[in-house]
Amino acid sequence: MALLRGVPASFVSALTSRPPPSPIDVDLARSQHEDYRRTLESGGFATRVLPPAEEHPDSPFVEDVAVVLGRRALITRPGHPARRGETVEVTRALRGLVAVETMQPPATLDGGDVLQVGGRLFVGASRRTNRAGIDVLRRFAAGTPVVPVPVRAGLHLKSAATAIGPDVVLAWPEAVDASLFEGLEVVAVGGEEPEAANTVRLADGRILVAAGHASVAERLVRRGLGVVTVDVTEFAKADGGLTCLSIRLREVDADEAS
Ligand code: CIR
């Protein structure tokens, strides 16, 4: 299943690293969010949408507040202080589904920095995720190797690298040192479309790519992958992409199917 959080009117003042070319259109963001939700459903995820939280403008970027491994969740301590209150509702929602642990200060980590692929956890050493956060993740990982990856550009590791197969990573090499993905195949995204590196692998194996990245989508199709696109322009204005908008609980789905 996938957990989402609705778009509040306050999303218009979500955090941004640079002023967007035009103000965030909240109505459009809501319709893009609904398209995204429907696409996750069509790709095999049951979805649950938490109500919008006006007091938390960035709360639709729900991925950042939890890391889910199997049937356990680590509630993070988001790197930006303005986002820390987002954890309360997400904790409540996840408690009903998985066992929950909570990260404590001084650790900070955003879920957007955690990439699970090839039996490892790659974690972005970014503006949002500190060394103590990586140490907490390592303990939480309980033996699964954790590989820190310095994030040279963009907000999070997954802004620049995501899994498109069990051992294949789509990555923007200007932001991450691809050699750290040792033993995995790395498909490089060109410098002109770094946002294309932020993809979601649907439960049915198809890859969700942000609309407007035709050349990357075509390359994935040529590799034999099914590709589906959704427009997320309003979320991109607040430095967000496809992964940020949901917490995917793949194990819960697998258990329910069995
Ligand atoms: C922030 O600055 O925290 C939000 N405006 C964007 C968060 C995007 N999340 C993600 O990439 N996982």
Boltz pocket constraint, residues with backbone or C-beta under 6 A from the ligand:
constraints:
  - pocket:
      binder: B
      contacts: [[A, 14], [A, 15], [A, 16], [A, 58], [A, 61], [A, 63], [A, 64], [A, 80], [A, 83], [A, 111], [A, 112], [A, 113], [A, 155], [A, 156], [A, 158], [A, 159], [A, 238], [A, 239], [A, 240], [A, 241], [A, 243], [A, 244]]
      max_distance: 6.0
